[in-house]
Amino acid sequence: MEKDMKKRRVAIVVASDSGYRGEREDQSGPEIRRIAEENGYEVVSCVVLPDEKELLTAELMRIADNGLAELILTTGGTGFSPRDCMPEATEAAAERMVPGIPEAMRAYSMQFTKRAMLSRSAAGIRGRTLIINLPGSPKAVRECLEYVIAELGHGIDILTGDASNCARK
């Protein structure tokens, strides 16, 4: 029973030049926090950083390498702007990529907007931490995260050694 009571930890990383400079209030990070907490996750940190690949990569690696969270959810930096670099930061930090998660989010989001095909979101694993890029808008965050969050627990259990196979009960 104790394993069922274990609360998974999530860290939130927001990529936003204007948010970092205090010129725009971040709304996507709080939306991630709300959904994560409603699904039993403990939010251990939420940081807003500029769209700088090296800074973002270093933060993802710091969280994963220090075992601070089993899940890192990012928002922002997944579009076509020359400054958007979150997928590249995630790929640099990750040891293994998990293409199915962003593929599923894009496919689901296509029901609402064809522009979902323009998302460059990525997902990967570093050590025992799963990293997932979410879009930058609160509406898109809500659609994507609510769609995948129920299935993430099993993947995290496999990753952390709390489950040993993928068979459904």
C-alpha positions as CSV (number, residue, x, y, z in Angstrom):
1,M,0.0,0.0,0.0
2,E,2.9,2.4,0.7
3,K,4.0,2.3,-3.0
4,D,0.5,3.5,-4.0
5,M,0.8,6.4,-1.6
6,K,4.1,7.6,-3.0
7,K,3.7,11.0,-4.6
8,R,5.5,11.5,-7.9
9,R,7.5,14.7,-8.1
10,V,7.4,17.1,-11.1
11,A,9.5,20.0,-12.0
12,I,8.3,22.7,-14.4
13,V,10.6,24.6,-16.7
14,V,9.2,27.5,-18.7
15,A,11.2,28.8,-21.7
16,S,10.2,32.4,-22.3
17,D,12.5,35.4,-23.0
18,S,9.7,37.9,-22.1
19,G,8.6,36.0,-19.1
20,Y,12.2,35.8,-17.8
21,R,12.6,39.6,-18.3
22,G,9.3,40.1,-16.4
23,E,7.6,41.6,-19.4
24,R,4.9,39.0,-19.6
25,E,3.2,36.9,-16.9
26,D,3.6,33.2,-17.5
27,Q,0.2,31.4,-17.6
28,S,1.3,28.0,-18.9
29,G,3.5,27.1,-15.9
30,P,0.5,27.6,-13.5
31,E,-1.7,25.5,-15.8
32,I,0.8,22.7,-15.7
33,R,1.0,23.0,-11.9
34,R,-2.8,22.8,-11.6
35,I,-3.1,19.7,-13.8
36,A,-0.1,18.0,-12.2
37,E,-1.4,18.6,-8.7
38,E,-4.9,17.4,-9.6
39,N,-3.3,14.2,-10.8
40,G,-1.4,13.5,-7.6
41,Y,2.0,15.0,-8.5
42,E,4.0,17.1,-6.1
43,V,5.4,20.2,-7.8
44,V,9.0,20.6,-6.5
45,S,10.0,23.5,-8.6
46,C,8.9,26.0,-11.3
47,V,11.5,28.1,-13.0
48,V,11.2,30.6,-15.9
49,L,14.3,30.8,-18.1
50,P,15.2,32.6,-21.3
51,D,15.2,30.7,-24.6
52,E,18.9,29.8,-24.3
53,K,19.7,26.2,-25.2
54,E,22.7,25.9,-22.8
55,L,20.7,27.2,-19.8
56,L,17.7,25.1,-20.5
57,T,19.8,21.9,-21.1
58,A,21.8,22.6,-17.8
59,E,18.5,23.0,-15.8
60,L,17.0,19.8,-17.3
61,M,20.3,17.9,-16.5
62,R,20.5,19.4,-13.0
63,I,17.0,18.3,-12.1
64,A,17.5,14.8,-13.5
65,D,21.0,14.2,-12.3
66,N,20.2,15.3,-8.7
67,G,17.1,13.1,-8.6
68,L,14.9,16.1,-7.8
69,A,11.9,14.9,-9.9
70,E,10.7,11.8,-11.8
71,L,9.0,14.1,-14.4
72,I,10.0,17.4,-15.9
73,L,7.3,19.2,-17.9
74,T,8.5,22.1,-20.0
75,T,6.4,24.8,-21.7
76,G,7.4,27.2,-24.5
77,G,10.2,27.2,-27.0
78,T,8.7,24.5,-29.3
79,G,7.7,26.7,-32.2
80,F,9.4,28.0,-35.3
81,S,10.8,31.2,-33.9
82,P,14.6,31.5,-34.3
83,R,14.8,31.6,-30.5
84,D,12.7,28.5,-29.8
85,C,15.1,25.8,-28.7
86,M,13.4,23.6,-26.1
87,P,13.4,20.5,-28.2
88,E,17.1,20.9,-28.9
89,A,17.8,21.4,-25.2
90,T,15.7,18.3,-24.4
91,E,17.6,16.3,-27.0
92,A,20.9,17.5,-25.6
93,A,19.9,16.5,-22.1
94,A,18.2,13.2,-22.9
95,E,20.0,9.8,-23.1
96,R,17.0,8.2,-24.8
97,M,14.2,9.8,-26.8
98,V,10.5,9.0,-26.3
99,P,8.9,10.0,-29.6
100,G,5.4,8.5,-28.9
101,I,4.4,11.1,-26.3
102,P,4.8,14.2,-28.5
103,E,3.4,12.2,-31.5
104,A,0.3,11.4,-29.4
105,M,-0.1,15.0,-28.3
106,R,0.2,16.4,-31.8
107,A,-2.3,13.8,-33.2
108,Y,-4.8,14.7,-30.4
109,S,-4.3,18.4,-30.8
110,M,-4.9,18.1,-34.6
111,Q,-8.6,17.7,-33.7
112,F,-8.7,21.3,-32.4
113,T,-6.2,23.0,-34.8
114,K,-4.3,22.0,-37.8
115,R,-1.5,24.2,-36.5
116,A,-0.7,21.4,-34.0
117,M,1.4,19.9,-36.9
118,L,3.8,22.8,-36.4
119,S,4.8,21.8,-32.9
120,R,8.3,20.6,-32.5
121,S,7.8,19.2,-29.0
122,A,10.1,16.4,-27.9
123,A,10.3,13.9,-25.0
124,G,13.2,12.0,-23.6
125,I,14.7,10.2,-20.6
126,R,17.7,11.1,-18.6
127,G,18.6,8.7,-15.9
128,R,15.3,8.0,-14.0
129,T,13.6,11.2,-15.1
130,L,11.1,11.7,-18.0
131,I,11.2,15.0,-19.8
132,I,8.3,16.2,-21.9
133,N,7.9,19.4,-23.9
134,L,4.5,21.0,-23.9
135,P,3.3,23.9,-26.1
136,G,3.5,27.5,-24.9
137,S,-0.1,28.4,-24.7
138,P,-2.2,27.6,-21.6
139,K,-5.0,26.1,-23.8
140,A,-2.6,23.9,-25.7
141,V,-0.9,22.9,-22.4
142,R,-4.3,21.9,-21.0
143,E,-5.3,19.8,-24.1
144,C,-1.9,18.0,-24.4
145,L,-1.2,17.4,-20.7
146,E,-4.7,16.3,-19.8
147,Y,-4.5,13.8,-22.8
148,V,-1.3,12.1,-21.7
149,I,-1.0,12.5,-17.9
150,A,-3.0,9.4,-16.9
151,E,-0.6,7.2,-18.9
152,L,2.6,8.8,-17.6
153,G,2.5,7.2,-14.2
154,H,3.0,3.7,-15.6
155,G,6.0,4.8,-17.7
156,I,7.5,6.6,-14.7
157,D,7.0,3.4,-12.6
158,I,8.9,1.4,-15.2
159,L,11.6,4.0,-15.4
160,T,12.1,4.2,-11.7
161,G,11.9,0.5,-11.0
162,D,8.6,0.7,-9.2
163,A,7.0,-1.6,-11.9
164,S,8.7,-4.4,-13.8
165,N,6.7,-4.8,-17.0
166,C,4.2,-3.1,-19.3
167,A,1.4,-5.7,-18.9
168,R,-1.9,-4.1,-17.9
169,K,-3.7,-5.4,-14.9
